Amino acid sequence: MTFSELHHGDVPLLLPNAWDVGSALAFVAAGFPAVGTTSFGVNASTGRPDAGGASRDATVALVTTLIALPVPISADIEDGYSQDPAEVGAFVAGLGVAGVNIEDSADGRLVDPRLAAAKIAAIRGAAPGVFVNARIDSYWFGQDATVPAVLDRAKAYVDAGADGIFVPGATDPATLEQLASAIPLPLNVLVVPGLTLHELGGLGVRRVSTGSLPYRVAIDAAVEVAAAVRDGRAVPAATSYADSQQRLLDFEERRRTRGDP
């Protein structure tokens, strides 16, 4: 199935978000049909705070490697790393990914939806095969966080050529149902505690992203392992070194066969 087709299955597409090659390989080994990146995880892994465009170089390096995987890759590109729509379009066209996630905020504030729409239109023109997931940050930052305001932004992005609408921070079932029924594109949300994929699908959601949650859980798990050894407690089970190494060897061979640098 294409990346776009994955948004129209019996249950919402669960898109796990990787922060490095090892995490992406683990998601693929677990059977996930597509993998996204997380700007927070990518930034954190290089010691930088999230947002502000800091993830650009690391994201390019990561997705350039990950596109060798046998599943579609979607890149979190923050706000496109530029205020020039043409530059954003050219940037996405050069990534080689199946999808991108682009947000309508900068430095923790919503931007004029006309600018966000112009970036979406530029991506559509420069990279027509890329699935453009337009992120609306109204609920995420608590700014214009009403259904009518979000729908106004969604309409602008739909008209500009977006393929999906992402509304992180929206968790109320009634709100999700209203958004899904009014937006003519697949609705994407973050994981909603207490609601299963089937329940979210029943509300009209078509994609659920894990965002930075796996990265943050992994950090907690790493600390717990070290603490367990320190405190004399049982150490949690883990994928063996041999299996982890084999994933890397197989991936290296796949890249060599493709002729990747």
JOSULGI-V983463 format. One line per field, one symbol per residue. phi: phi as a letter, one per 40 degrees, with the letter a starting at -180 (. if undefined). Layout:
# JOSULGI-V983463
phi = ???
This chain:
# JOSULGI-V983463
phi = .ccccccbccbdccbcbcbacdccccccccgccabbbbcccccccbgbccgggccdcccdccccccccccbcbbbcbfcggaccdccccccccccgccabbbbbaafgbcbdcccccccccccdccbccccccccbcdccbgbfcbddcccccdcccccchcbabbbcgcbcdccdccccccccbdcbbcdbdgbcdcccccchcbabbcfcdccccccccccccccccccgcccccadcdcccccdcccccccccccgcc
